[in-house]
Amino acid sequence: MTKFEARSVAFGSVNHMVVIADDQLWEGVVGDTFRYYFSAAYPILPQPEPVFDLRHWTPREVTTEPIRQKKRTYLVLGDLSNEESSAAKMILEDLGEKNRGRAKTEKTFNSTMGKNKWADGQTLVYLFGNSEEELIDNIKAKYPAISKRINDSDIGIVEGTAYSSGENVALNKKIKEKMGVTMRVPGDYILAIEDGETMWLREETDFVSSNIFLHKMKYESKEQFTKEGIKAIRDSLGKKFVSTDIENTYMRTNDKDLPMLTKVVTLNGNYAIEVRGIWDIVNDFMGGPYISYLIHNEKTNDLLFVDGFVHAPSKKKRNYIQQLEFVFGTIEM
């Protein structure tokens, strides 16, 4: 009777990537280029945090130390023209006989994906070129697609963290009744304020205050979708509802220290403007990041403004904003 050893399950934090590369490559211009893109600042936070948390290991470190083979996300970076490169040898071996020739001859074949090389639940990205110059060009060209694939593979963790306490079914129902939309509210949120047009949901822990505004209004003009229009909506809610124990305090959008970033998106089939930036409290020392969406409901010609803002002093805030982004992605008209 044969005894089978169960495969281990990969582990690792969201936004964390292990880069497998030779020391010489990682410490040179190729490594500098890779870090420039993959360690760029996440938009937009009060204190800079990278898009990805990177850790570098050599191929030897990974293959000789089994504990290093349990991570969730790896990117293998290699110059295939270097016959002495351990990373290049790993890439060519994993590509298989069919694709080795393509990697050497087809300039457009410069990246591929793999799964579960050492443990279940792993995502592997192979990024390569036939010279260091070519590899640098490939890093620049492939960054958007690779970052999206890794973000997509992290979605399950983001969702699991956001809804670690389940869903607040009662709030889900109330949002449907008052706002006419569905949204999956994480279980620990409570309803702080509801005045007919606006709902303010809050989650308070020892480390972070996470907040969601939902505000319904009629569509009047395209000006509502401008940066100035969205700022006016956001600031009106901040001035009306958010203050501290100090007199004459209120929340405002701080676009002086960092800009508001806007882009057009489609949220479950509905036209929307996404806004990212930072907020602060007038006459007090509080602030943090926010993410907002102004969504057009074509069925009713209404607008829904949703805003998530975080207060987490001395804590990293990137992951909290990502969780809010996921929650807003569950909105359906």
C-alpha positions as CSV (number, residue, x, y, z in Angstrom):
1,M,0.0,0.0,0.0
2,T,1.4,3.4,-1.1
3,K,1.4,6.2,1.4
4,F,0.7,9.6,-0.1
5,E,1.9,12.8,1.6
6,A,-0.7,15.5,1.5
7,R,0.4,18.7,-0.3
8,S,0.7,21.7,1.9
9,V,-1.4,24.9,1.4
10,A,0.4,28.1,0.5
11,F,0.2,31.1,2.9
12,G,0.9,34.8,2.7
13,S,-0.4,38.2,3.1
14,V,-2.4,40.2,0.6
15,N,-0.2,42.4,-1.7
16,H,2.9,40.4,-0.8
17,M,5.2,39.1,-3.6
18,V,8.4,37.0,-3.5
19,V,10.7,37.8,-6.4
20,I,13.0,34.9,-7.3
21,A,16.0,36.3,-9.1
22,D,19.8,36.0,-9.2
23,D,21.5,38.4,-6.9
24,Q,23.4,40.1,-9.7
25,L,20.2,40.8,-11.6
26,W,18.3,42.0,-8.6
27,E,21.0,44.3,-7.4
28,G,21.5,45.9,-10.8
29,V,19.5,48.0,-13.2
30,V,16.9,45.3,-13.8
31,G,16.1,45.1,-10.0
32,D,16.0,48.9,-9.8
33,T,13.5,49.0,-12.7
34,F,11.4,46.3,-11.1
35,R,11.2,48.0,-7.8
36,Y,10.4,51.3,-9.4
37,Y,7.2,49.9,-10.8
38,F,6.2,47.2,-8.3
39,S,7.1,49.1,-5.2
40,A,5.6,52.4,-6.4
41,A,3.4,54.3,-4.0
42,Y,-0.2,53.0,-3.6
43,P,-2.6,55.9,-4.5
44,I,-3.3,57.9,-2.4
45,L,-2.3,57.6,1.3
46,P,-1.2,60.1,4.0
47,Q,2.1,58.2,4.4
48,P,3.6,56.3,1.4
49,E,2.9,52.6,1.2
50,P,4.0,50.4,-1.7
51,V,1.6,48.8,-4.2
52,F,3.3,45.5,-3.4
53,D,5.4,44.3,-0.4
54,L,8.4,42.7,-2.1
55,R,10.8,40.1,-0.8
56,H,13.7,38.8,-2.8
57,W,15.1,35.3,-2.7
58,T,17.6,33.6,-5.0
59,P,16.6,30.3,-6.7
60,R,19.0,28.4,-4.5
61,E,17.3,29.8,-1.3
62,V,13.9,28.7,-2.5
63,T,14.9,25.2,-3.7
64,T,17.1,24.3,-0.7
65,E,14.9,25.6,2.0
66,P,11.4,24.0,1.9
67,I,9.9,26.7,4.2
68,R,10.5,29.2,1.4
69,Q,8.3,27.2,-0.9
70,K,5.0,27.8,0.9
71,K,4.3,31.4,-0.1
72,R,1.2,32.3,-2.1
73,T,2.7,34.6,-4.8
74,Y,6.0,34.4,-6.6
75,L,7.5,36.2,-9.6
76,V,10.5,34.6,-11.3
77,L,12.6,37.1,-13.1
78,G,15.3,36.1,-15.5
79,D,17.6,37.0,-18.4
80,L,17.5,33.9,-20.6
81,S,20.7,34.9,-22.4
82,N,22.7,34.2,-19.2
83,E,23.5,30.5,-19.4
84,E,24.9,30.6,-15.8
85,S,21.7,32.1,-14.4
86,S,19.8,29.9,-11.9
87,A,16.6,31.9,-12.4
88,A,16.8,31.5,-16.2
89,K,17.3,27.7,-15.7
90,M,14.2,27.6,-13.4
91,I,12.1,29.5,-16.0
92,L,13.2,27.3,-18.9
93,E,12.5,24.2,-16.9
94,D,9.1,25.3,-15.8
95,L,8.1,26.5,-19.3
96,G,8.4,23.0,-20.6
97,E,9.8,21.7,-23.9
98,K,7.0,23.2,-26.0
99,N,7.6,26.8,-24.9
100,R,11.4,26.9,-24.4
101,G,12.0,27.6,-28.1
102,R,9.3,30.3,-28.1
103,A,11.0,32.0,-25.2
104,K,14.3,32.1,-27.0
105,T,13.0,33.2,-30.4
106,E,9.7,35.1,-30.0
107,K,10.2,38.5,-28.6
108,T,6.5,38.9,-27.7
109,F,6.5,35.7,-25.6
110,N,8.1,37.2,-22.5
111,S,5.8,36.2,-19.6
112,T,3.5,33.5,-18.5
113,M,1.6,32.2,-15.4
114,G,1.9,29.1,-13.3
115,K,0.0,27.6,-10.4
116,N,0.8,25.4,-7.4
117,K,4.4,24.7,-8.1
118,W,5.3,23.8,-4.5
119,A,2.0,24.1,-2.7
120,D,-1.7,24.4,-3.4
121,G,-3.0,27.9,-3.8
122,Q,0.1,29.4,-5.3
123,T,0.3,31.9,-8.1
124,L,3.6,32.2,-10.1
125,V,4.5,34.8,-12.7
126,Y,7.4,34.2,-15.0
127,L,8.9,37.4,-16.6
128,F,11.8,37.0,-18.9
129,G,13.8,38.4,-21.8
130,N,16.9,37.6,-23.9
131,S,19.0,40.4,-22.6
132,E,18.9,42.7,-19.6
133,E,17.7,45.6,-21.9
134,E,14.9,43.4,-23.2
135,L,13.9,42.4,-19.7
136,I,13.8,46.0,-18.6
137,D,11.4,46.8,-21.5
138,N,9.3,43.8,-20.6
139,I,9.0,44.9,-16.9
140,K,7.7,48.3,-18.1
141,A,5.3,46.8,-20.6
142,K,3.9,44.0,-18.4
143,Y,3.6,45.8,-15.1
144,P,-0.1,46.7,-15.5
145,A,-1.2,43.2,-16.6
146,I,0.9,41.4,-14.0
147,S,-0.2,43.7,-11.1
148,K,-3.9,43.1,-12.1
149,R,-3.4,39.3,-12.2
150,I,-1.8,39.3,-8.7
151,N,-4.5,41.6,-7.4
152,D,-7.1,39.3,-8.8
153,S,-5.5,36.3,-7.1
154,D,-5.6,38.2,-3.8
155,I,-9.4,39.0,-4.1
156,G,-10.3,36.0,-2.0
157,I,-8.1,37.2,0.9
158,V,-9.4,40.8,0.7
159,E,-13.0,39.5,0.7
160,G,-12.3,37.0,3.6
161,T,-10.8,39.8,5.7
162,A,-13.5,42.3,4.9
163,Y,-16.2,39.8,5.8
164,S,-14.4,38.0,8.6
165,S,-17.5,38.6,10.8
166,G,-20.0,37.7,8.1
167,E,-22.5,40.2,6.7
168,N,-24.9,42.6,8.5
169,V,-28.1,41.3,6.9
170,A,-30.2,43.9,8.6
171,L,-28.1,46.7,7.2
172,N,-28.1,45.1,3.8
173,K,-31.9,45.2,3.9
174,K,-32.1,48.8,5.2
175,I,-29.8,50.0,2.4
176,K,-32.1,48.4,-0.2
177,E,-35.1,50.1,1.4
178,K,-33.6,53.5,1.8
179,M,-31.2,53.8,-1.1
180,G,-32.7,51.4,-3.6
181,V,-29.5,49.5,-4.1
182,T,-27.9,46.3,-2.8
183,M,-24.6,46.3,-1.0
184,R,-22.9,43.6,1.1
185,V,-22.2,45.3,4.4
186,P,-19.5,43.6,6.6
187,G,-20.8,42.2,9.8
188,D,-19.2,44.6,12.3
189,Y,-20.6,47.8,10.8
190,I,-23.3,49.6,12.6
191,L,-25.7,52.3,11.4
192,A,-24.5,55.6,13.0
193,I,-26.9,58.1,11.2
194,E,-29.8,57.8,8.8
195,D,-31.7,60.9,7.7
196,G,-33.6,59.8,4.6
197,E,-31.0,60.9,2.0
198,T,-27.8,59.8,3.8
199,M,-26.7,56.7,5.7
200,W,-23.5,56.7,7.7
201,L,-22.1,53.2,8.6
202,R,-19.2,52.7,11.0
203,E,-16.9,50.0,12.2
204,E,-14.8,50.7,15.3
205,T,-11.9,48.6,16.5
206,D,-8.9,49.2,18.8
207,F,-6.8,50.0,15.7
208,V,-9.1,51.6,13.0
209,S,-12.2,53.5,12.5
210,S,-13.7,52.6,9.1
211,N,-16.6,54.6,7.8
212,I,-19.0,54.5,4.8
213,F,-21.4,57.2,3.6
214,L,-24.2,56.5,1.2
215,H,-25.9,59.6,-0.1
216,K,-28.7,59.6,-2.7
217,M,-29.5,62.6,-4.9
218,K,-31.0,63.5,-8.3
219,Y,-28.9,63.8,-11.4
220,E,-29.0,67.5,-12.4
221,S,-26.0,68.2,-14.7
222,K,-22.6,66.9,-15.8
223,E,-21.0,69.3,-13.3
224,Q,-21.8,66.9,-10.6
225,F,-19.3,64.5,-12.1
226,T,-16.4,67.0,-12.1
227,K,-13.7,66.9,-9.5
228,E,-15.1,70.1,-8.1
229,G,-18.6,68.7,-8.0
230,I,-17.6,65.5,-6.2
231,K,-15.5,67.5,-3.7
232,A,-18.5,69.7,-3.0
233,I,-20.7,66.6,-2.3
234,R,-18.1,65.1,-0.1
235,D,-17.4,68.3,1.9
236,S,-21.1,68.9,2.5
237,L,-21.4,65.5,4.1
238,G,-18.2,66.0,6.1
239,K,-19.3,69.4,7.4
240,K,-22.8,68.2,8.3
241,F,-22.0,64.9,10.0
242,V,-18.3,64.5,11.0
243,S,-16.7,66.3,13.9
244,T,-14.7,65.7,17.1
245,D,-15.1,66.7,20.7
246,I,-13.4,70.1,19.9
247,E,-15.8,72.9,19.0
248,N,-16.0,74.1,15.4
249,T,-14.5,70.9,13.9
250,Y,-15.6,69.2,10.7
251,M,-14.2,66.9,8.0
252,R,-13.0,68.3,4.7
253,T,-11.3,67.0,1.6
254,N,-7.6,67.9,1.8
255,D,-6.5,68.4,-1.8
256,K,-3.7,70.8,-0.9
257,D,-1.2,68.3,0.6
258,L,-2.1,65.5,-1.9
259,P,-4.3,65.7,-5.1
260,M,-7.6,64.1,-5.7
261,L,-7.2,61.3,-8.2
262,T,-10.3,60.7,-10.4
263,K,-11.0,58.1,-13.1
264,V,-14.1,56.9,-15.0
265,V,-15.1,53.3,-14.1
266,T,-18.0,51.0,-14.7
267,L,-19.4,49.6,-11.4
268,N,-21.5,46.5,-12.1
269,G,-22.7,48.0,-15.4
270,N,-23.2,51.6,-14.1
271,Y,-21.2,54.7,-15.1
272,A,-19.2,56.0,-12.1
273,I,-16.4,58.3,-11.2
274,E,-13.8,56.9,-8.7
275,V,-12.0,59.4,-6.5
276,R,-9.1,58.8,-4.1
277,G,-7.5,61.3,-1.8
278,I,-7.0,62.3,1.8
279,W,-9.2,64.0,4.4
280,D,-8.5,66.0,7.5
281,I,-10.4,67.6,10.4
282,V,-10.6,71.4,10.5
283,N,-9.3,72.7,13.9
284,D,-8.1,69.3,15.0
285,F,-5.2,66.9,14.2
286,M,-7.0,64.0,12.5
287,G,-6.9,62.7,8.9
288,G,-6.6,59.7,6.7
289,P,-7.4,58.3,3.2
290,Y,-10.7,57.9,1.4
291,I,-12.1,56.3,-1.7
292,S,-15.4,57.5,-3.2
293,Y,-17.6,56.7,-6.1
294,L,-20.3,58.8,-7.7
295,I,-22.6,56.4,-9.5
296,H,-25.3,57.1,-12.1
297,N,-28.4,54.9,-11.9
298,E,-29.7,55.1,-15.5
299,K,-32.9,53.3,-14.5
300,T,-34.0,56.1,-12.1
301,N,-31.7,59.0,-13.2
302,D,-30.6,59.2,-9.6
303,L,-27.0,59.5,-8.3
304,L,-25.5,57.5,-5.5
305,F,-22.5,58.9,-3.7
306,V,-20.6,56.3,-1.7
307,D,-17.6,57.3,0.4
308,G,-15.3,55.2,2.5
309,F,-12.8,56.9,4.8
310,V,-10.4,55.5,7.4
311,H,-8.8,56.8,10.6
312,A,-6.0,54.5,11.7
313,P,-3.3,56.5,13.5
314,S,0.2,55.0,13.2
315,K,-1.2,52.0,11.2
316,K,-0.8,51.1,7.6
317,K,-3.9,52.0,5.7
318,R,-3.6,50.4,2.2
319,N,-5.3,47.2,3.1
320,Y,-8.2,49.0,4.8
321,I,-8.9,51.0,1.6
322,Q,-8.7,47.9,-0.5
323,Q,-11.4,46.3,1.7
324,L,-13.6,49.3,1.3
325,E,-13.1,49.2,-2.5
326,F,-14.2,45.6,-2.5
327,V,-17.3,46.4,-0.5
328,F,-18.2,49.2,-2.9
329,G,-17.7,46.7,-5.7
330,T,-20.7,44.7,-4.4
331,I,-23.1,47.6,-5.1
332,E,-25.8,46.8,-7.6
333,M,-28.5,49.2,-8.8
